[in-house]
Amino acid sequence: MGFEEFLAARLPRLLRFATALTGDPHRAEDIVQDVLIRAQRRWRRIGAMDSPEAYLRRMITNEYLSWRRRRSSREVPATDGVLDAAIEPDDGHAGQVEDRDAIWSGIMALPPRQRAVLALRYYEGLSNAEIADILGCSEATVRSHASRALAELRLDPRGDLDSHDHAVRGDLR
């Protein structure tokens, strides 16, 4: 598959992932654009991989983490509801909307690596091993980040990650 064909098929998904990761659709576009510029130069090698989308997801995650390290002091935090572009409309009840907003507010307040772990786990559905590979850390570190993030969000005071898969995954999609 050529680079243009890949973009036509996968760009919306990559942008949604980056938006879920950053919490800002404009920052997500910038990050994806930077990643795609680098990827296009190496597309022959990347396109020949078993999963070029997974490789680009890793590049997006790494770019997000490096943007967070060098972010400007003039940066203005995203306002409530900015993630609506990444979330399909929900015809649920007002309580569900309030819960979703509370979760998103909590997620946006998390440190970058914890937010990345949650986005990769619940939005992308990756295993701890896959997340560890993307972030360049151990599986124990991934579990620790996830546990701390969920404890911070008060989703599960015991730190049981699997009991909230459906609640969190439903809000991140």
N, C-alpha and C positions, 0 to 999 in steps of 0.2 A: 504494500500500500504506500502510495506517495504521500509526501508531507501535506499537500493541499487536500487530498482525500481524507487523511487522518483528521485534519483540522475541521473539515466539514462534518465529520461524524462525531468527534469527541470534544470540540471546543466548548460547547455549552456545559458539559459535565465537568470539565476542568475549571471553568469559571465558577460553577456552583460550589465545587470543592474549595477553591481558593476563597470564595466569599464566606463559606462556613468557617474556614480557618482564620481569616483576618477580621471578620465582622464588619468589613467595609467593602462594598462592591467596587468602589473606585480604586482602592488599594489592591484589591484582588485582580482587577484588570491590568494594573501596572505590573504586578508580580508575574501574572501569566504571560503578558507581553514580553517581559525581560527573559523569562524562561524559554518561550517559543523562539525568540531571536537566536539564543544560544543553541537550541535544539535543531533549528533549521540547518545551521552550519554542519551539524554532525548527524543529520537525519539518516544518511546511508547506514551508519552503525546503529543508531537508535531504532530505526524502522525494522532492522533485521533481528531485533531482540524478540524473545517470546512474548513479552508484554511491554510494548513501548509506553502504554498509558501508565502503568505502574512506575516506570522510570521517570516519566514526566511528573507524576504525583510526588515522587521523592524530590525532584528538582524544585517543585513548587513549595514543598514543605521546607526545604533547606533555604530557599530564597526568602520565605516568610520569616524564618528564624533570624536570618541575617538582616533583614529590613528592621526587625524589632530591635536588634542591637544598635543599629545606626539611625534610629528614627529621630526626626527633628524635634527640637524643643517647642516648635511652633505647631506641632500636631494637635488637632482638635479631636477629642474622643467622639466616636460615632454616637448619634442620637438613638433613642429607643425606636425600634421598628425598622432600622436600616437593613436588617437581614431578611425582610419580607421578600426581597427580590430572589433570595436563594431558597425560599420555602414556598412550597405549593400552597395555595389558599386552602384553608380548613373551614369546613362548614360546621364545626363543633360548637359547643356551648361557650358562653362567656368565661366560665371557669377554666376551660381548657386554654383559651387565649391568654388569660392571666397567668396560668401555669407556664405556658410557653414563653411568655415575656419575662417571667421571673427567672426561668432557666437560662434564657439568652443573656439577660443582664448579668447573671452569675458567671456564665461562660466567658463573657467579654472581660470580666474582672480577673480571670485566672492568669497566672504567668504563662508565657508563650509555649513552653514545652508541655505543660499540662493541657492547655487548649489544643495543641497539636495532637496529643495522645487521644483526647476525647473525639476530635474530628476524624482522626484516622480509624479509631475503633468503632464509633457509633455511626458516623456518616458514611465512611468507606467500607465498614465491615471487616477490617483487617484483624488478623490474629496478633497476639503479643509478639510473636517471633517476627512477623512482617513489619510491625511498627518499630521494633528494635532495629531491624535492618535499615529502615528508612531514616530513623533518627541517629543511627550510629551509636547505640547504647545497648545495654544488656536487657533481657526480658524482665529481670527483677526491677530495673530502673523504670521500665514501662509500667509495670504493675504498681510501683510506688507512686509514679506520677498520676496514674488513673485513680488510685485509692485516695490520694491527697485531694485531687480535683473533685472527686465525688463527695468526699467528706466536706470540702469547702462549700459545695453546692447543697450539702445536707440531703442528698438523695438517698443515702443509706448510711446510717451512723456506724454500722458494723463493717463497712468497707466491702460488702459483698457486691462485686461488679456485675454479676450475671442477673441479679434480681431486677435490675432497672433497664435491661437492654431495650425492651419494647417502649418504655416511657421516654427514654432519652432518644433512641433511634427515631421514634415517631416525630419528635420535635426537631431533629436535625435534618430531616428530609424535606 
